[in-house]
């Protein structure tokens, strides 16, 4: 039996293994390639990058090297995220996540202690969830965000805010000060209230910054998961969490930043204001403008302490930088989600 193939366009006989008709230069596997391209679009749309990669590799085997079609598919293949097990040992899951993240990976590796605290303090993390008022208020807040942006974003954002508030609770417990479980205000955030007077300004400042520190951990975990699982909504949660935590660093109205400012001297306040200006210029995050307005106001108040706390100053600057760069990194996906894309 003659198995010789012929070009479907001009009828020219094809040599075994030919990928291109020598007469009319039509691709031999045009129909198959079109079907594969359609499948690749579908698998990529649902986030199945492994299947998409396999399809692109199969397409390359049916295309002449050096052709424009070969180069186009090779470019698409190169643009896909690396395989999940790419160059990373199975016994090092943290490095697997970090290697897929670039700049954000460097941040989460630097702040890995915070992430480990969040993961190892399991019993403490669930403490707030044992309180019915906390649970009910969380569900109410999730309902508001669900109606606006969908259930995944709603649950993620509420969890991010919850971790921020548990950071305050952890700081309260560290100093032996009793405090309430987190209470959510739908559409406005949440709060933890002290059940005893805080007489030490240094403790008050660190309790205030405890929330943002756990907040940066929550944002980094969401962004790590977004990069690892290719889920854009997680990046949107990370971005919103970064902006909310930045807002909490406004040093007025009893926000977290106002507690930290109780132990910051005039020179430190000027340096923090300069940091805000630099971060605003680098990242374009408008929240820095709002924080700077509060910082300018606190330059002229009569509450400058006699003793300055360098540790709180360095923490404040570090949080501004971390949230600023995270906000810049994740801003695109947050805008996409808000626009329904």
Secondary structure as GFF3:
##gff-version 3
##sequence-region A 1 341
A	DSSP	beta_strand	5	6	.	.	.	ID=ss1
A	DSSP	beta_strand	13	14	.	.	.	ID=ss2
A	DSSP	alpha_helix	30	45	.	.	.	ID=ss3
A	DSSP	alpha_helix	49	61	.	.	.	ID=ss4
A	DSSP	alpha_helix	68	79	.	.	.	ID=ss5
A	DSSP	alpha_helix	93	99	.	.	.	ID=ss6
A	DSSP	alpha_helix	103	110	.	.	.	ID=ss7
A	DSSP	alpha_helix	112	120	.	.	.	ID=ss8
A	DSSP	alpha_helix	122	125	.	.	.	ID=ss9
A	DSSP	three_ten_helix	128	130	.	.	.	ID=ss10
A	DSSP	alpha_helix	132	149	.	.	.	ID=ss11
A	DSSP	alpha_helix	151	174	.	.	.	ID=ss12
A	DSSP	beta_strand	183	185	.	.	.	ID=ss13
A	DSSP	beta_strand	189	191	.	.	.	ID=ss14
A	DSSP	alpha_helix	201	229	.	.	.	ID=ss15
A	DSSP	alpha_helix	232	248	.	.	.	ID=ss16
A	DSSP	alpha_helix	256	260	.	.	.	ID=ss17
A	DSSP	three_ten_helix	261	263	.	.	.	ID=ss18
A	DSSP	alpha_helix	266	283	.	.	.	ID=ss19
A	DSSP	alpha_helix	287	299	.	.	.	ID=ss20
A	DSSP	alpha_helix	310	338	.	.	.	ID=ss21
###
